[in-house]
Amino acid sequence: MSEKSIGILGGTFNPIHNQHLLLAKQAYEQLKVDKVLLMPSGVSYLKKDTGVLPAETRYNMCALAAEAFPFLEVSDIEIKRSGNTYTYETLEELYINDPDCTYYFIIGSDTLFMLDKWKEPAYIFEHCVIAVAVRLDDECTEDAIQHKIKEYEAGYNAAIKLIDIKISDLSSSMIRRMVSEGKDVRAYVPESVADYIMKNGLYR
């Protein structure tokens, strides 16, 4: 592996919240990457949410959230791409720009169970290390996670690492609902993001 390494934390970020930032921080520290890219999604072929804010607005909130973290950088690589967003195309573009870098693709354990359903999963496994943050529930047990990891290692020669963080139930949908009800969300998102949401009348 090369000496240079970058974490990729993608998502709709509608809006970005403190749990996203905690995950990025833990990934940065535990994976020992040079930086973590916050990567707002474009048009996901897996998500057809009609309530997703425009890409520029979600990007702006990510940029505000990243200001307090020197290791964070916001990437517009996916929101600039027309049509559906595919992770393998993102990795292709990153490798063209920086072929000597090792990329860590950061996901929650619920996403781990869907990776083989994504477009070109073999390419994804070949061109990045999968970094999994664990969320345990009735379906996503430690045994199930380990079984899935072994399946990917055998089938795709995948490189998978676990991030030692327990994902909370905090969600963007909860924050959107709170904002729509006129509740204060400063405990759940950076103050700059809360101000941006209020100033622009988002999620009303």
Sine and cosine of phi, psi and omega as CSV:
sin_phi,cos_phi,sin_psi,cos_psi,sin_omega,cos_omega
0.00,0.00,0.49,-0.87,0.01,-1.00
-0.96,0.28,0.24,-0.97,0.02,-1.00
-0.98,0.21,-0.40,0.91,0.00,-1.00
-1.00,0.04,0.69,-0.72,-0.02,-1.00
-0.55,-0.83,0.58,-0.82,-0.05,-1.00
-0.69,-0.72,0.72,-0.69,0.12,-0.99
-1.00,0.00,0.55,-0.84,0.04,-1.00
-0.85,-0.53,0.89,-0.46,0.08,-1.00
-0.89,-0.45,0.98,-0.18,-0.01,-1.00
-0.99,-0.12,0.26,-0.96,0.04,-1.00
0.21,-0.98,0.20,-0.98,0.07,-1.00
-0.93,0.37,-0.60,0.80,-0.01,-1.00
0.79,0.61,0.86,0.50,-0.11,-0.99
-0.83,-0.56,0.89,0.47,0.11,0.99
-0.98,-0.20,0.12,-0.99,0.16,-0.99
-0.93,0.38,0.57,-0.82,-0.03,-1.00
-0.65,-0.76,0.01,-1.00,-0.14,-0.99
-0.90,0.44,-0.49,0.87,0.02,-1.00
-0.93,0.37,-0.60,0.80,0.11,-0.99
-0.85,0.52,-0.70,0.71,-0.06,-1.00
-0.94,0.35,-0.59,0.80,0.06,-1.00
-0.90,0.43,-0.67,0.74,0.03,-1.00
-0.88,0.47,-0.70,0.72,0.02,-1.00
-0.88,0.48,-0.66,0.75,-0.01,-1.00
-0.91,0.40,-0.71,0.70,0.01,-1.00
-0.91,0.41,-0.62,0.78,0.04,-1.00
-0.90,0.44,-0.70,0.71,0.02,-1.00
-0.85,0.52,-0.71,0.71,-0.07,-1.00
-0.96,0.27,-0.67,0.74,-0.10,-0.99
-0.99,0.15,-0.59,0.81,0.00,-1.00
-0.99,0.11,-0.27,0.96,0.00,-1.00
0.85,0.53,0.68,0.73,0.06,-1.00
-0.99,0.12,0.28,-0.96,0.01,-1.00
-0.96,0.27,-0.55,0.84,0.04,-1.00
-0.28,-0.96,0.20,-0.98,0.07,-1.00
-0.85,-0.52,0.78,-0.63,0.07,-1.00
-1.00,0.01,0.85,-0.53,0.22,-0.98
-1.00,0.09,0.84,-0.54,-0.16,-0.99
-0.80,-0.60,1.00,-0.02,0.05,-1.00
-0.87,0.50,0.66,-0.75,-0.06,-1.00
-0.98,0.21,0.43,-0.90,0.13,-0.99
-1.00,0.05,-0.84,-0.54,0.04,-1.00
-0.99,-0.11,0.97,-0.24,-0.02,-1.00
-0.98,0.20,0.74,-0.67,0.05,-1.00
-0.96,0.28,-0.21,0.98,0.03,-1.00
-1.00,-0.10,-0.34,0.94,-0.02,-1.00
-0.85,-0.52,0.82,-0.58,0.05,-1.00
-0.87,-0.49,0.64,0.77,-0.03,-1.00
-0.91,0.42,0.79,-0.61,0.00,-1.00
-0.99,0.15,-0.27,0.96,-0.04,-1.00
-1.00,-0.05,0.20,0.98,-0.02,-1.00
-0.97,0.24,0.78,-0.63,0.00,-1.00
-0.93,0.37,0.32,-0.95,0.04,-1.00
-0.82,0.57,0.51,-0.86,-0.08,-1.00
-0.84,0.54,-0.66,0.75,-0.04,-1.00
-0.88,0.48,-0.63,0.78,0.00,-1.00
-0.92,0.40,-0.69,0.72,0.02,-1.00
-0.92,0.39,-0.61,0.79,0.07,-1.00
-0.88,0.47,-0.70,0.71,-0.02,-1.00
-0.88,0.48,-0.64,0.77,0.02,-1.00
-0.92,0.40,-0.62,0.78,0.06,-1.00
-0.90,0.44,-0.66,0.75,0.00,-1.00
-0.89,0.45,-0.64,0.76,0.04,-1.00
-0.91,0.42,-0.68,0.73,-0.01,-1.00
-0.91,0.42,-0.54,0.84,-0.08,-1.00
-0.98,0.21,-0.26,0.96,-0.10,-0.99
-0.86,0.52,-0.51,0.86,-0.07,-1.00
-1.00,0.06,-0.01,1.00,-0.09,-1.00
-0.79,-0.61,0.97,-0.25,-0.06,-1.00
-0.87,0.49,-0.41,0.91,-0.05,-1.00
-1.00,0.08,-0.07,1.00,-0.02,-1.00
-0.99,-0.12,0.63,-0.78,0.09,-1.00
-0.67,-0.74,0.70,-0.72,-0.01,-1.00
-1.00,-0.08,0.75,-0.67,-0.03,-1.00
-0.93,-0.38,0.70,-0.72,0.05,-1.00
-0.97,-0.24,0.30,0.95,-0.11,-0.99
-0.86,0.52,-0.60,0.80,-0.05,-1.00
-1.00,0.07,-0.56,0.83,-0.03,-1.00
-0.97,0.24,-0.29,0.96,0.07,-1.00
-0.99,0.15,-0.32,0.95,-0.07,-1.00
-0.99,0.16,0.73,-0.69,0.02,-1.00
-0.99,0.15,0.41,-0.91,0.01,-1.00
0.97,0.23,-0.26,-0.97,-0.02,-1.00
-0.91,0.41,0.49,-0.87,0.03,-1.00
-0.99,-0.12,0.83,-0.56,0.04,-1.00
-0.85,-0.52,0.74,-0.67,-0.06,-1.00
-0.88,0.48,-0.61,0.79,-0.04,-1.00
-0.90,0.43,-0.54,0.84,0.04,-1.00
-0.94,0.35,-0.58,0.81,0.07,-1.00
-0.89,0.46,-0.71,0.71,0.03,-1.00
-0.90,0.44,-0.63,0.78,0.06,-1.00
-0.84,0.54,-0.72,0.69,-0.04,-1.00
-0.92,0.40,-0.65,0.76,0.02,-1.00
-0.89,0.46,-0.65,0.76,-0.02,-1.00
-0.94,0.34,-0.54,0.84,0.08,-1.00
-0.89,0.46,-0.66,0.75,-0.03,-1.00
-0.97,0.23,-0.51,0.86,-0.07,-1.00
-0.49,-0.87,0.98,0.21,-0.12,-0.99
-0.94,0.34,-0.27,0.96,-0.05,-1.00
-1.00,-0.08,0.12,0.99,-0.04,-1.00
-1.00,-0.07,0.57,-0.82,0.15,-0.99
-1.00,-0.10,0.82,-0.57,-0.03,-1.00
-0.97,-0.25,0.69,-0.72,0.08,-1.00
-0.93,-0.37,0.89,-0.45,-0.02,-1.00
-1.00,-0.07,0.92,-0.39,-0.15,-0.99
-1.00,-0.04,0.81,-0.58,-0.03,-1.00
-0.66,-0.75,0.25,-0.97,0.19,-0.98
-1.00,0.06,0.34,-0.94,-0.07,-1.00
-0.91,0.41,-0.41,0.91,0.06,-1.00
-0.91,0.42,-0.59,0.81,0.02,-1.00
-0.94,0.34,-0.49,0.87,0.01,-1.00
-0.79,0.61,-0.62,0.79,-0.08,-1.00
-0.97,0.23,-0.10,0.99,-0.02,-1.00
-0.93,-0.36,-0.10,1.00,-0.14,-0.99
-0.86,0.51,-0.60,0.80,-0.02,-1.00
-0.96,0.29,-0.11,0.99,0.07,-1.00
-1.00,-0.09,-0.15,0.99,0.00,-1.00
-0.96,0.28,0.30,-0.96,0.02,-1.00
-0.94,0.35,0.75,-0.66,0.01,-1.00
0.82,0.57,0.83,0.56,-0.02,-1.00
-0.88,0.47,-0.55,0.83,0.00,-1.00
-0.88,0.47,-0.63,0.77,0.03,-1.00
-0.91,0.42,-0.67,0.74,-0.01,-1.00
-0.87,0.50,-0.76,0.65,-0.02,-1.00
-0.90,0.43,-0.53,0.85,-0.03,-1.00
-0.96,0.28,-0.48,0.88,-0.18,-0.98
-0.94,-0.35,0.14,0.99,0.10,-0.99
-0.39,-0.92,0.32,-0.95,0.17,-0.99
-1.00,-0.05,0.75,-0.67,0.04,-1.00
-1.00,0.05,0.84,-0.54,0.02,-1.00
-0.94,-0.35,0.89,-0.46,-0.17,-0.99
-0.95,-0.32,0.84,-0.54,0.14,-0.99
-1.00,-0.08,0.78,-0.63,-0.21,-0.98
-1.00,0.06,0.77,-0.64,0.24,-0.97
-0.85,-0.52,0.91,-0.41,-0.04,-1.00
-1.00,-0.07,0.75,-0.66,0.14,-0.99
-0.52,-0.85,-0.26,-0.97,-0.09,-1.00
-0.89,0.46,-0.54,0.84,-0.05,-1.00
-1.00,-0.08,-0.53,0.85,-0.13,-0.99
-0.97,-0.25,0.95,0.32,-0.01,-1.00
-1.00,0.08,0.23,-0.97,0.02,-1.00
-0.88,0.48,-0.64,0.77,0.02,-1.00
-0.89,0.46,-0.67,0.75,-0.01,-1.00
-0.91,0.41,-0.63,0.77,0.02,-1.00
-0.90,0.44,-0.74,0.67,0.00,-1.00
-0.89,0.45,-0.62,0.79,0.02,-1.00
-0.90,0.44,-0.68,0.74,-0.01,-1.00
-0.92,0.38,-0.63,0.77,0.04,-1.00
-0.87,0.49,-0.72,0.69,0.01,-1.00
-0.89,0.46,-0.59,0.81,0.03,-1.00
-0.89,0.45,-0.70,0.71,0.01,-1.00
-0.94,0.35,-0.61,0.80,0.03,-1.00
-0.89,0.45,-0.66,0.76,-0.01,-1.00
-0.96,0.27,-0.65,0.76,-0.10,-1.00
-1.00,0.10,-0.50,0.86,-0.11,-0.99
-0.80,-0.59,0.03,1.00,-0.11,-0.99
0.82,0.57,0.66,0.75,-0.10,-1.00
-0.96,0.29,0.53,-0.85,0.15,-0.99
-0.96,-0.28,0.89,-0.46,-0.09,-1.00
-0.75,-0.66,0.75,-0.66,0.07,-1.00
-0.85,-0.52,0.50,-0.86,0.06,-1.00
-0.98,-0.20,0.67,-0.74,0.10,-1.00
-0.99,-0.14,0.78,-0.63,-0.08,-1.00
-0.99,0.14,0.98,0.20,0.05,-1.00
-0.49,-0.87,0.67,-0.74,0.05,-1.00
-0.99,-0.10,0.90,-0.44,-0.03,-1.00
-0.94,0.34,0.73,-0.69,0.00,-1.00
-1.00,0.05,0.03,-1.00,0.01,-1.00
-1.00,0.09,0.02,1.00,0.03,-1.00
-0.86,0.51,0.76,-0.65,-0.03,-1.00
-0.65,-0.76,0.40,-0.92,0.05,-1.00
-0.90,0.44,-0.57,0.82,0.00,-1.00
-0.90,0.44,-0.60,0.80,0.05,-1.00
-0.90,0.44,-0.67,0.74,0.00,-1.00
-0.92,0.40,-0.67,0.75,0.03,-1.00
-0.87,0.50,-0.68,0.73,0.00,-1.00
-0.90,0.44,-0.69,0.73,0.01,-1.00
-0.87,0.48,-0.69,0.72,0.00,-1.00
-0.89,0.46,-0.69,0.73,-0.02,-1.00
-0.89,0.45,-0.42,0.91,0.02,-1.00
-1.00,-0.06,0.09,1.00,0.04,-1.00
0.98,0.22,0.33,0.94,-0.04,-1.00
-1.00,-0.01,0.43,-0.90,0.00,-1.00
-0.98,0.19,0.78,-0.62,-0.04,-1.00
-0.92,-0.38,0.27,0.96,-0.07,-1.00
-0.91,0.41,-0.32,0.95,0.06,-1.00
-0.98,0.21,-0.21,0.98,-0.14,-0.99
-0.89,-0.46,-0.29,0.96,0.03,-1.00
-0.73,-0.69,0.38,-0.93,0.08,-1.00
-0.84,0.55,0.51,-0.86,-0.04,-1.00
-0.84,0.54,-0.62,0.78,0.00,-1.00
-0.89,0.45,-0.57,0.82,0.03,-1.00
-0.95,0.31,-0.67,0.75,0.04,-1.00
-0.86,0.50,-0.68,0.74,0.02,-1.00
-0.90,0.44,-0.65,0.76,0.00,-1.00
-0.90,0.44,-0.68,0.74,0.02,-1.00
-0.88,0.48,-0.72,0.70,-0.03,-1.00
-0.93,0.38,-0.70,0.71,-0.05,-1.00
-0.87,0.49,-0.59,0.81,-0.06,-1.00
-0.99,-0.15,0.08,1.00,0.06,-1.00
0.88,0.48,0.61,0.80,-0.06,-1.00
-0.98,0.21,0.49,-0.87,0.11,-0.99
0.90,0.44,0.38,0.93,0.01,-1.00
-1.00,0.04,0.00,0.00,0.00,0.00
